[in-house]
Amino acid sequence: MNIAFLGLGNMGSGMAHCLLRTGHSLRVWNRSPEKMVPFSEAGAIASRAPAEAVAGVSLVISSLMDDASIRSVFSGADGVFAHMVPNAIHLCTTTISPSCADWLAAEHSAHGTRYVSGPVLGRPDAAASGTLLQLLAGDPSAIEEVHTACRAFANLLIPMPGPASVANHQKLCFNFFIVSLVEVFGECYIFAEKTGASPEIMAQFFQRVFAHPGLQGYARRMKERDTRGEGGFSMRGGLKDVRLMLDDAGTVGCPLEIAQLVEEKMQACIVQGLAGEDWSAIQRVTRTRAGLAP
């Protein structure tokens, strides 16, 4: 399949490598050109602009940062909308707001192209190994056509009926669960440390109770206080997602007190210069407030 892949960050680079390994023809684009070099060396075509990348291809996959980056890349005379071929498909894997997904669906319909919301769940190591979970909603014919490409980087595909934005609502629910656990992990370890209980036994308990490798990884890294950003989910990206959760919940009058607490701690981390750390570094705020070294 001829694919244009836009955005080669922590997640996008892993997914794009999976597509190359499974034999897809790939054009890539990234704001920082140096990130395209490993792909051109592996056989992909490096593009100077998004419009150049998408010209003539049947599938465009985006893995950009947020609503603003999506809108800037797709809009305008030099944007993606204006250069996609008729009936081509755009698959957006980014965690964006449901309203942005609705906007994408409407714009693609107006331009004679098709849209699928395909947010993914998993860390960068899962993206690189092809073991992501992916939600798919939007144009039904397009969902069928993207399955082969999606299976290169996701081993569990969950099609959802309804508008494209339903996948984004679902992803925010998933992320709220995960970031709430991240907060609870941190508080449990700090509670154990302050009371003289055993963080090691706490870690063993988490490993037994939570079987998923991703959650086990958080339990292990947080016990060790390893919040390095490499290969993880950055604080900046996490704050974006938490604010999307709060906005989405606010539209239906659903208070998320844990999310509000996490947002406040993430803001404190960014003020302290931890924007590039993994979002689990929010435990450093809890440790400081408990009178412990971060």
C-alpha positions as CSV (number, residue, x, y, z in Angstrom):
1,M,0.0,0.0,0.0
2,N,1.3,3.5,-0.8
3,I,1.2,5.5,2.4
4,A,2.2,9.0,3.5
5,F,3.2,9.1,7.2
6,L,3.2,12.5,8.9
7,G,4.9,12.9,12.2
8,L,7.9,10.8,13.4
9,G,7.9,11.4,17.2
10,N,8.2,8.7,19.8
11,M,5.0,7.0,18.7
12,G,5.0,7.8,15.0
13,S,8.5,6.6,14.4
14,G,7.7,3.2,15.8
15,M,4.5,2.8,13.7
16,A,6.3,4.0,10.6
17,H,9.1,1.4,11.1
18,C,6.4,-1.3,11.4
19,L,4.9,-0.3,8.1
20,L,8.2,-0.4,6.4
21,R,9.0,-3.8,7.9
22,T,5.7,-5.2,6.6
23,G,6.4,-4.1,3.0
24,H,4.4,-1.0,2.6
25,S,5.7,1.8,0.4
26,L,6.2,4.8,2.6
27,R,6.6,8.6,2.2
28,V,7.5,10.4,5.4
29,W,7.4,13.9,6.7
30,N,8.4,15.5,10.0
31,R,9.0,19.1,11.1
32,S,12.5,18.2,12.2
33,P,14.1,16.8,9.0
34,E,16.8,14.8,10.8
35,K,14.1,12.4,12.1
36,M,13.5,11.4,8.5
37,V,17.0,10.2,7.9
38,P,16.7,6.7,9.3
39,F,13.6,6.2,7.2
40,S,15.1,7.3,4.0
41,E,18.0,5.0,4.7
42,A,15.5,2.1,5.2
43,G,13.8,2.8,1.8
44,A,11.2,5.4,2.6
45,I,10.9,8.7,0.6
46,A,11.6,11.8,2.7
47,S,9.3,14.7,1.8
48,R,10.0,18.4,2.2
49,A,6.4,19.3,3.0
50,P,3.2,17.5,4.0
51,A,1.6,18.4,0.6
52,E,4.5,16.7,-1.2
53,A,4.1,13.6,1.0
54,V,0.4,13.1,0.4
55,A,0.3,13.8,-3.4
56,G,-1.0,10.7,-5.2
57,V,-1.2,8.3,-2.2
58,S,-4.3,6.4,-1.2
59,L,-3.7,6.5,2.6
60,V,-2.4,9.3,4.8
61,I,-1.5,8.4,8.4
62,S,-0.9,11.3,10.9
63,S,0.8,11.0,14.2
64,L,1.1,14.7,15.2
65,M,1.1,16.3,18.6
66,D,-2.3,17.9,19.1
67,D,-5.3,19.7,17.7
68,A,-3.2,22.7,16.7
69,S,-0.6,20.7,14.8
70,I,-3.3,18.8,13.0
71,R,-5.1,22.0,12.0
72,S,-2.0,23.7,10.8
73,V,-0.7,20.8,8.7
74,F,-4.1,20.1,7.1
75,S,-5.5,23.6,6.4
76,G,-4.7,26.2,3.8
77,A,-3.6,26.2,0.2
78,D,-0.4,24.3,1.1
79,G,-2.2,21.9,3.5
80,V,-3.0,18.3,3.3
81,F,-6.7,18.7,2.5
82,A,-5.8,20.6,-0.7
83,H,-3.4,17.9,-2.0
84,M,-5.0,14.6,-1.1
85,V,-6.4,12.7,-4.1
86,P,-10.2,12.1,-4.3
87,N,-11.5,9.3,-2.1
88,A,-8.1,8.9,-0.4
89,I,-8.2,8.1,3.4
90,H,-6.8,10.0,6.3
91,L,-6.1,7.9,9.4
92,C,-5.4,10.0,12.5
93,T,-3.6,8.1,15.3
94,T,-3.1,11.1,17.6
95,T,-5.1,11.7,20.8
96,I,-7.0,14.8,19.7
97,S,-10.3,16.4,21.0
98,P,-13.5,14.9,19.8
99,S,-14.4,18.3,18.3
100,C,-11.2,18.3,16.2
101,A,-12.2,14.8,15.0
102,D,-15.6,16.1,14.0
103,W,-13.9,19.0,12.2
104,L,-11.6,16.6,10.3
105,A,-14.5,14.4,9.3
106,A,-16.5,17.4,8.0
107,E,-13.5,18.8,6.1
108,H,-12.6,15.5,4.5
109,S,-16.2,15.1,3.3
110,A,-16.1,18.6,1.8
111,H,-12.9,17.8,0.0
112,G,-14.1,14.4,-1.3
113,T,-11.7,12.4,0.9
114,R,-12.5,10.0,3.8
115,Y,-11.6,10.1,7.4
116,V,-11.0,7.5,10.2
117,S,-10.2,8.4,13.8
118,G,-7.7,5.8,14.9
119,P,-6.2,6.7,18.3
120,V,-3.8,4.2,19.6
121,L,-3.1,2.9,23.2
122,G,0.3,1.9,24.2
123,R,3.8,3.2,24.9
124,P,6.5,3.8,22.2
125,D,7.9,0.3,22.8
126,A,4.5,-1.1,21.9
127,A,4.4,1.1,18.8
128,A,7.9,-0.2,17.7
129,S,6.9,-3.9,18.3
130,G,3.6,-3.6,16.6
131,T,1.5,-4.4,19.7
132,L,-0.6,-1.3,20.1
133,L,-4.4,-1.3,20.7
134,Q,-6.2,0.8,18.1
135,L,-9.7,2.2,18.1
136,L,-11.3,2.9,14.7
137,A,-14.3,5.0,13.9
138,G,-15.6,7.0,11.0
139,D,-16.2,6.2,7.3
140,P,-17.1,2.4,7.3
141,S,-15.6,1.7,3.9
142,A,-12.4,3.5,4.9
143,I,-12.2,1.5,8.2
144,E,-12.2,-1.7,6.1
145,E,-9.5,-0.5,3.8
146,V,-7.1,0.6,6.6
147,H,-7.1,-2.7,8.4
148,T,-4.1,-4.1,6.6
149,A,-1.9,-1.1,7.3
150,C,-3.1,-0.9,10.9
151,R,-2.2,-4.5,11.6
152,A,1.4,-3.6,11.0
153,F,1.6,-1.6,14.3
154,A,-1.5,-2.7,16.2
155,N,-2.3,-6.3,17.2
156,L,-5.8,-5.4,18.5
157,L,-8.2,-3.3,16.3
158,I,-11.5,-2.2,17.8
159,P,-13.9,-0.8,15.2
160,M,-16.6,1.4,16.7
161,P,-20.0,2.4,15.3
162,G,-21.0,6.0,15.2
163,P,-19.2,9.2,14.2
164,A,-15.4,9.4,14.0
165,S,-15.2,11.3,17.3
166,V,-16.6,8.3,19.3
167,A,-13.1,6.8,19.1
168,N,-11.6,9.9,20.6
169,H,-14.1,9.9,23.5
170,Q,-13.2,6.3,24.1
171,K,-9.4,7.0,24.1
172,L,-9.8,9.8,26.6
173,C,-11.7,7.4,28.9
174,F,-8.8,4.9,28.6
175,N,-6.2,7.6,29.3
176,F,-8.1,8.8,32.3
177,F,-8.0,5.3,33.7
178,I,-4.2,5.1,33.1
179,V,-3.3,8.5,34.5
180,S,-5.5,7.9,37.5
181,L,-3.5,4.7,38.2
182,V,-0.3,6.6,37.7
183,E,-1.3,9.0,40.5
184,V,-2.4,6.1,42.7
185,F,0.8,4.2,42.2
186,G,2.8,7.2,43.2
187,E,0.7,7.9,46.3
188,C,0.8,4.3,47.4
189,Y,4.6,4.1,47.2
190,I,5.0,7.4,49.1
191,F,2.4,6.3,51.7
192,A,4.4,3.1,52.3
193,E,7.7,5.0,52.5
194,K,6.4,7.5,55.0
195,T,4.7,4.9,57.3
196,G,7.6,2.4,57.2
197,A,5.7,-0.1,55.1
198,S,7.5,-1.8,52.2
199,P,7.5,-0.2,48.7
200,E,9.0,-3.5,47.5
201,I,6.0,-5.5,48.8
202,M,3.7,-2.8,47.3
203,A,5.4,-3.4,43.9
204,Q,4.9,-7.2,44.2
205,F,1.3,-6.6,44.9
206,F,0.9,-4.3,41.8
207,Q,2.6,-6.9,39.6
208,R,0.2,-9.6,40.8
209,V,-2.9,-7.5,40.6
210,F,-2.2,-5.7,37.3
211,A,-1.3,-8.2,34.6
212,H,-0.9,-5.9,31.7
213,P,2.8,-5.3,30.8
214,G,2.2,-1.6,30.4
215,L,0.8,-1.2,33.9
216,Q,3.5,-3.5,35.3
217,G,6.1,-1.3,33.7
218,Y,4.6,1.8,35.4
219,A,4.5,0.0,38.8
220,R,8.1,-1.1,38.4
221,R,9.5,2.3,37.1
222,M,7.6,4.3,39.7
223,K,8.9,2.2,42.6
224,E,12.4,2.8,41.2
225,R,11.5,6.5,40.6
226,D,12.6,6.2,37.0
227,T,10.7,8.9,35.2
228,R,13.0,9.5,32.3
229,G,11.2,10.7,29.2
230,E,13.1,8.6,26.6
231,G,10.7,6.0,25.2
232,G,7.9,7.2,27.5
233,F,4.9,9.6,27.4
234,S,6.1,13.1,28.0
235,M,4.7,15.4,30.7
236,R,3.8,17.9,28.0
237,G,1.9,15.4,26.0
238,G,0.2,14.0,29.2
239,L,-1.0,17.5,30.2
240,K,-2.5,17.9,26.8
241,D,-4.4,14.7,27.2
242,V,-5.5,15.4,30.7
243,R,-6.9,18.8,29.6
244,L,-8.7,17.0,26.7
245,M,-10.3,14.6,29.3
246,L,-11.4,17.5,31.5
247,D,-12.8,19.4,28.5
248,D,-14.7,16.4,27.2
249,A,-16.1,15.5,30.7
250,G,-17.0,19.2,31.2
251,T,-19.2,19.2,28.1
252,V,-21.4,16.5,29.6
253,G,-21.3,17.8,33.2
254,C,-19.1,15.0,34.6
255,P,-16.6,16.1,37.3
256,L,-13.2,14.3,37.2
257,E,-11.6,15.3,40.5
258,I,-8.6,13.0,40.0
259,A,-7.9,14.5,36.6
260,Q,-8.1,17.9,38.1
261,L,-5.5,16.9,40.7
262,V,-3.3,15.3,38.1
263,E,-3.5,18.5,35.9
264,E,-2.4,20.6,38.8
265,K,0.6,18.3,39.5
266,M,1.6,18.2,35.8
267,Q,1.5,22.0,35.7
268,A,3.8,22.1,38.8
269,C,6.2,19.6,37.1
270,I,6.4,21.8,34.0
271,V,7.1,24.9,36.1
272,Q,10.0,22.8,37.7
273,G,11.4,22.1,34.2
274,L,10.1,18.5,33.9
275,A,8.2,18.9,30.7
276,G,10.3,16.3,28.9
277,E,10.0,13.7,31.7
278,D,7.5,10.8,31.6
279,W,4.1,11.8,32.9
280,S,4.6,9.5,35.9
281,A,7.0,12.2,37.3
282,I,3.9,13.7,38.9
283,Q,4.9,11.5,41.9
284,R,7.8,13.9,42.4
285,V,5.3,16.6,43.4
286,T,3.7,14.2,45.8
287,R,7.1,13.3,47.3
288,T,8.0,16.9,47.8
289,R,4.7,17.6,49.5
290,A,5.3,14.6,51.8
291,G,8.7,16.0,52.8
292,L,10.7,13.4,50.9
293,A,13.5,14.0,48.3
294,P,12.0,13.9,44.8
